[in-house]
């Protein structure tokens, strides 16, 4: 039997069901990890928290071109991740690029793409070469061999998807915990607030779930299927404030437009 799963971000038509189950499980873990990454931190005593919201943060604004954003001096010059076609930068003073982690991300992504392509090709051959009624014993044997090879590649490709998603989970957790900016083909698509920043309503890492609901309940705060809370940023169209919550406290705050793609 051919298992259906499609490649991450690709156009493959197989392995779809398996990918959905894998994605749901891994994403749930990612939200939990991100929720605890920056949690509990509050602005230093006597220091006013930095404002974070629809207008952006430290001169970084929604949709801003990458070169213009780097020119603000708010970000480090070298990216910390290029996984999935997006380019992520830490804030000045944040984590430096980790070459080993970035190499692992590239390797996992490349392996997933390669194995998905091979699995799709093998599946197509197996489908086209099916032995029909009246086929010879040799034709049935050849058919069985093609089906077995396709099944093996499907299993390898599915495991590669799992491995890539684990890498993505680690990348997303680090991004949410430290804060930073992520750029896609149309410019800045996501900003993650560092622990000391607060929205205009006073919500940030360490705020309670009750405080989050009090601040945004009347503005349409909703709980998404992936476990994040979101509300309109009340700025440019499509931009949302998203909050991870773990153990009753906000872990991270991001300003994001999910309609803006990496590539």
N, C-alpha and C positions, 0 to 999 in steps of 0.2 A: 504494500500500500504506500502511496506517495504521501509523505507528510507535507503539509502546506505551511510555509513561513516565508515572508519576503525580507530582503536585505534592508538594513537600517538606512532609511532615507533614500532607498533606491527604487527601481521600477519593477523589481522581480515580482512574479505573481505567485510564487510558492512560499511555503513555510509561514503563511500569514497567521494561522491560528496559533501556532507555537510561539511566534514572536509576540503576539498580543499577551499571552499568559506570562511569558518571560518579562516583557516590558512592565506589566502591572506589578509583578513581584519586586523587580529591581527598583522601579520608581518609588514604590512604597518605602523601601529602605533608604533611598536617596533623600526623600522628604524627612525621614526620621533623623538621618545623619545631619542634614542641613539645619534641622530645627535645633539641634543641640550644639552646633558649632560655635555660634557667637553668643549663645544664650547667657543671661545672668550678668552681662557686662553693662555698666552704666557709665555715663559721662563722669569724668574726674571731678572731684569735689571742687566747687567754686568756679568751674569752667562751664560756660553755656554750651549746650549741645549744638552741633552743626545742623543746619536745616537740610532736609532731604525730602524731595517731593516732585510734583509735576514739572517744576522748572529745572530739575536736575540736581546737580551736586558739584560743588567746587568748580564751577564754570563749564561743566560737562552737561550737555543738553540733549533732549530726545532727538534722534535722527542725525545728530552731528557727524560730520565726516571724520574719519579716523585721524587724518593729518591735523585737522583743526583741533581735535580733542587733545592730541599729543602736544600741540603747541601751547595749551593752557598750562602745562607743567604739573598738572594734577596726577598724571600717570607716569609710571616707569616707562622707559623708552623701549624695552624689549618685552614681547608678549610672554605670558605664562602658559598659554595653551592655544593651539590652533585646531583642536579636535572638531571634526564635523564641519569644517569650513568657516567657523566663527573664529575671531581672533580676540582673546581675552587679555586684559592688562590689569595689573595690580595698581593700587594707588601708591604714590610716593610714600616710602616708609613701610610698605606692605611686603609680603613675601616676594623674594627674588625668583626669577625663572629657575626651574629645576630641570636641567637637561635630561636626567635619567627618566623622570616622569613623563616629559614630553616625548622622549623616544619610545617609551612604552605605549603611550597613546597612539602615536603614529603606527607602531607595529600592530597593535590590536585592530586599528581601523583598517589598515591595509590587508591584514589577514582575513578579516570579516568580508571585505569587498571581494577579494580573490576567491574565497571559498564559496561565497554566494553565487558568483558568476559561474564557477565550475559546476555547482549543484544545479543551477538553472539549465546549463548546457546538457548535463547528464540526464536531467529529468526530461528534457525535450527529446533526446535521443531514445530514451526508454519508452516514451509515449509513442513516438513515430515508428519504433521497431517492434511493437507488440505483435506477438504471434497470434494469428487468427485461427478460426476453425479450419481443420484440414492441414495445418502446418506440420512439418516434419519434426522428428525428435530433435534434430540438430537445431532447428529454428526455435523450438521451445527452450532448449538449453541456452542458446544465445540470448533469448529474451530474458530468461532468468538471470543471466549474468549482468545484463544491462540494468535490470531492476535492482539487483544487489548493489551494483556500483553507485547507482543513483541514491539508494537508501543510505549508503555509507557516507557519501558526500553531503547529503541532507543533514545527517547527524553531526558531521564535522562543522558544517556551516551554522547550524543551530548553536553549537557550543561556542563558536567564534562570536556569534551575536551576544551570547551571555557574557563572554569575556570582555567584549567591547563595552557593553552596558555597565559592567562593573567599573571599568576605567572611567566612563562618563559619570558614574555615580560619585567616584572619588573626586573627579574634577569639579563637579557641581557643588559638592560639600565644601571643598576648599574655597571656591569662589564665594559661596554664601557666607562662610565664616569670616573671611578676611575683607570682603568687599572688593569691588573692581568694576570694570567696564567691559562689555562685550560688543563686538562690532560684526555686522554681517555685510552683505553686498550693498545695502542701502544706508549704511552708516551705523551709528550707535543704536543698538536694539535692546540693551539691558544694562541697568546700573544696580549694583548691590551695595547696600549701605554698610559702612563699617560699624562696629559696635557702638561708638559714641554718637552716632547721628540719630536724629529724631525727625519724624514728620511734623508738619505744622500742628497736628493734634497731639503731639507729645509721645507718639508711639515709636518704639525702637526695640532693639534686642534687650530682653529682660522685662519688657512690659508684660502684664498678665493678660490672659485671654479675655477676662472681663473688661479690662481697660481697652483692649482692641475693639470689643463689641460696643462698648460705650462710645468710642470715638467714631466708629464707622457704621454702626448698625442702622442708623437712619439714612445713610447714603447708599444702602444696598449691598453691604458686605455679605459675601456668600462663600460657602465652603465648596471648593471644587472636588471633583472625583479623585484627584491625586493627593488630596489631603491639605492643600494650601488654601488659605483664605485670600480672597481678592476683592478689590473695590476699584471703581474708576478713579484715576488720579485727578480727574477734573482738569485736564490739560489738553494737549493735542489728542486728536481722535485716535482711539485704539490703545492708548497707554493706560496701564493698570498698575496699582500698587498690590504686590503680593506678599504674603506673610506666611512663614512656616511657624508652626506651633508645636511644642513638645512639652509634656508634663505641665501643661497649663500656662506656659510662658512663650512669648514670641522669641524665636531663635534667629530669624533673619528677615530683612525687608528688602524688596527689590522693586524697581521701577522698570516695567518691561512692556514691550509691544510684541505679542506672539505672532502677529501677522507679518513681521519683518523676519525674513529668512536669512540663514547663514550664507547660502549660495543659491 
